Amino acid sequence: MKITVHKEQLLNALTGVERIAGKNLSLPVLQCAVLSTDGKNLVVRATNLDLGIEIKVPAEIEQDGTVAVPADTFSDLLSTLSFSGPIFLEHDGSKMVVTTPKSSASIATFSHEDFPSLPKLSTKKLFSLSSKKLLEGLKSVYWSASIGSIKPELNSVYLYNDGGKYIVCVATDSFRLAEKKIQADTVEGFETLLIPVKNVSEMLRHLDGYDGDVSVYGDVHQIGFVLGKKYITSRAVDGVFPDYKQIIPKSFTTEVTALKQDFIDALKHLRIFSDQFNKLSIVVSKEKNSCMMKTSNPETGEGEIVLDVAVEGEDVEMNFNYMYVLDGFNAIVNDSAVIQFAGQGKPTCVRPVGDKSFLYIVMSMNR
């Protein structure tokens, strides 16, 4: 391989794949970024067998080739180069030489023959969506998925087609649930997807820096995302997501409306005195149009804050995990939010005022 490539463009690609390349004692080549040529581009790939990524970088190709280079070593080398222009890469079979006008370095390489190929799903398109909408949908819910659950479907983000007009993103850990509807232009052929939540968090990094449409491909085993010159593939979870609509209350006994930031500020203050169970008590008074929240801990003390709110319906006194409540408010982008209580022991809903696309459900705690 003999190529010339702009250092900053190559470094950006390596930064994008380096987090995926990890330590794998049984297959050391997985700690590498594999570089190959396709005529006009240098193709940089990495995978951990659960998630894979491929990024194309424009390059002047003098001689085609493929090489596997330790991703962290190569990234460290480029990031410490003060030179920011075109660099020359040459692979002679055992090492790759990196040359600039005033420096030269060689990196030991691996055999790329053992590197697994990334699944290509270009004939199985499910839908296309703007990166902004997909980012908004995934970012609104992924944090409520279970971490380390023995049920893979709870350790995932669920996407499904809602009548051909919306793609719905949902995640739950069985104690709380977040749902976000995003409008889509074309969802033909798409029914459901389950994406591992650890892969979603990595995908968000790439979506956040991309402005354009995302094409999504998939089958029962794999999901592929095309973002311009990036291709990301993830394992699909084989499971059945819970029928969560059954737990959404059909009616409510109390509704509390207030500024979102007032709730967030109060909850951040009260967590100082939360106990080992993160218990938060909420008392709503219709007569006073108030919402009193309090926490207590025998070792640190207790705190109480009363918010002026608009109350419709009955008085309420319930306990929650304050972290779950705070997460729900943090996910709301509107200035105002409404808390809807359905009664003791029933799920409580948090929604943005004037926006029906987002719903958050949290279960109460026992006294």
Buried (B, 14 or more C-beta within 10 A) or exposed (E): BBBBBBBEBBBBBBBBBBBBBEEEEEEEBBBBBBBBBEEEBBBBBBBBEEBBBBBBBEBEBBEEBBBBBBBBBBBEBBEEBEEEEBBBBBBEEEBBBBBBEEEEBBBEBBEBEEBEEBBEBEEBBBBBBBBBBBBBBBBBBBBBBBEEBEBEBBBBBBBBBEEEEBBBBBBBBEBBBBBBBBEBEEBEEBEEBBBBBBBBBBBBEBBEEBEEBBBBBBEEEBBBBBBEBBBBBBBBBEBEBBEBEEBEBEEBBBBBBBBBEBBBBBBEEBBEBBBEEBBBBBBBBBEBBBBBBBBBBEEEEBBBBBBEBEBBBEBBEBBBBBBBBBBBBEBBEBEBBBBBBBBEEBBBBBBBBEBEBBBBBBBBBEE
